[in-house]
Amino acid sequence: MSSYPYQLTTTSNKDELLQRYKGKPLRDLPTPSIVINKAKFESNCNKMLVNAKKLDANFRAHIKTHKTLEGTLLQLGTVPFKTEKIVVSTMMEAWNILPLVKSGLIIDVHFSLPVVKSRLSELAEFSNVVPHLRIMLDDIEQLDVLANFNKTNPGTNKWSVFIKIDMGTHRAGLIADTERLNQTLAKVLTEDSIKEAVEVYGFYCHAGHSYASTSSNTAKTYLIEEIKNANIAAITA
């Protein structure tokens, strides 16, 4: 495997940490430390999976907060409430969950940051070890970047992309029902050089400002807006 930036970040040895701190009171832990109530964590994971099942939603677990195999396993759940899909925000997270990919517990990984040319070699390599890799596209120019990469790197897998929809924060994404989105969809759906390298998997709506919600009703309003915007984009396609 080639050398990539994530390999420059060292990770702690779990066995050594357990040997040193297992059974110790909280006051003896070094700071900063993250302390998780496993029972509550597992209960929250199960509630999410049960709710997703009730809604008939194709749930994808985001592992960016804890970045651990143990936490990911709890988020994946078990039959009948389970998922085989995850979202990662760093490639370090993606490579670290490979044991779960190899065991068949994860078959679909979404790398949630928009396409940049400098990461394509690593993403292409990762796409060879996971059944399905989804990447994020948030502007029309990225289509040429992907197509040119595949042209100069024969044998690269076809890119499966979510198109990110801007939910109003203007941090990233295309605004639904706009000319820019229409142009992007036309390019990916009609230009042969792009179609050979890229396929649209879906639309990704994330209302980050929903974190400021102070009630469940407000949070539900943001969720409904996400669904509406995804549907508008899909109709456009």
Secondary structure in CASP SS format (residue, H / E / C, confidence):
PFRMAT SS
TARGET T0000
AUTHOR 0000-0000-0000
METHOD secondary structure of the structure
MODEL  1
M C 1.00
S C 1.00
S C 1.00
Y C 1.00
P H 1.00
Y H 1.00
Q H 1.00
L H 1.00
T C 1.00
T C 1.00
T C 1.00
S C 1.00
N C 1.00
K H 1.00
D H 1.00
E H 1.00
L H 1.00
L H 1.00
Q H 1.00
R H 1.00
Y H 1.00
K C 1.00
G C 1.00
K C 1.00
P C 1.00
L H 1.00
R H 1.00
D H 1.00
L C 1.00
P C 1.00
T C 1.00
P C 1.00
S C 1.00
I C 1.00
V C 1.00
I C 1.00
N C 1.00
K H 1.00
A H 1.00
K H 1.00
F H 1.00
E H 1.00
S H 1.00
N H 1.00
C H 1.00
N H 1.00
K H 1.00
M H 1.00
L H 1.00
V H 1.00
N H 1.00
A H 1.00
K H 1.00
K H 1.00
L C 1.00
D C 1.00
A C 1.00
N C 1.00
F C 1.00
R C 1.00
A E 1.00
H E 1.00
I C 1.00
K C 1.00
T C 1.00
H C 1.00
K C 1.00
T C 1.00
L H 1.00
E H 1.00
G H 1.00
T H 1.00
L H 1.00
L H 1.00
Q H 1.00
L H 1.00
G E 1.00
T E 1.00
V C 1.00
P C 1.00
F E 1.00
K E 1.00
T C 1.00
E C 1.00
K E 1.00
I E 1.00
V E 1.00
V E 1.00
S C 1.00
T C 1.00
M H 1.00
M H 1.00
E H 1.00
A H 1.00
W H 1.00
N H 1.00
I C 1.00
L H 1.00
P H 1.00
L H 1.00
V H 1.00
K H 1.00
S C 1.00
G C 1.00
L C 1.00
I C 1.00
I C 1.00
D E 1.00
V E 1.00
H E 1.00
F E 1.00
S E 1.00
L E 1.00
P E 1.00
V C 1.00
V C 1.00
K H 1.00
S H 1.00
R H 1.00
L H 1.00
S H 1.00
E H 1.00
L H 1.00
A H 1.00
E H 1.00
F H 1.00
S C 1.00
N C 1.00
V C 1.00
V C 1.00
P C 1.00
H E 1.00
L E 1.00
R E 1.00
I E 1.00
M E 1.00
L E 1.00
D C 1.00
D C 1.00
I C 1.00
E H 1.00
Q H 1.00
L H 1.00
D H 1.00
V H 1.00
L H 1.00
A H 1.00
N H 1.00
F H 1.00
N H 1.00
K H 1.00
T H 1.00
N C 1.00
P C 1.00
G C 1.00
T C 1.00
N C 1.00
K C 1.00
W E 1.00
S E 1.00
V E 1.00
F E 1.00
I E 1.00
K E 1.00
I E 1.00
D C 1.00
M C 1.00
G C 1.00
T C 1.00
H C 1.00
R C 1.00
A C 1.00
G C 1.00
L E 1.00
I C 1.00
A C 1.00
D C 1.00
T C 1.00
E H 1.00
R H 1.00
L H 1.00
N H 1.00
Q H 1.00
T H 1.00
L H 1.00
A H 1.00
K H 1.00
V H 1.00
L H 1.00
T H 1.00
E C 1.00
D H 1.00
S H 1.00
I H 1.00
K H 1.00
E C 1.00
A C 1.00
V E 1.00
E E 1.00
V E 1.00
Y E 1.00
G E 1.00
F E 1.00
Y E 1.00
C E 1.00
H C 1.00
A C 1.00
G H 1.00
H H 1.00
S H 1.00
Y H 1.00
A H 1.00
S C 1.00
T C 1.00
S C 1.00
S H 1.00
N H 1.00
T H 1.00
A H 1.00
K H 1.00
T H 1.00
Y H 1.00
L H 1.00
I H 1.00
E H 1.00
E H 1.00
I H 1.00
K H 1.00
N H 1.00
A H 1.00
N H 1.00
I H 1.00
A H 1.00
A H 1.00
I H 1.00
T H 1.00
A C 1.00
END
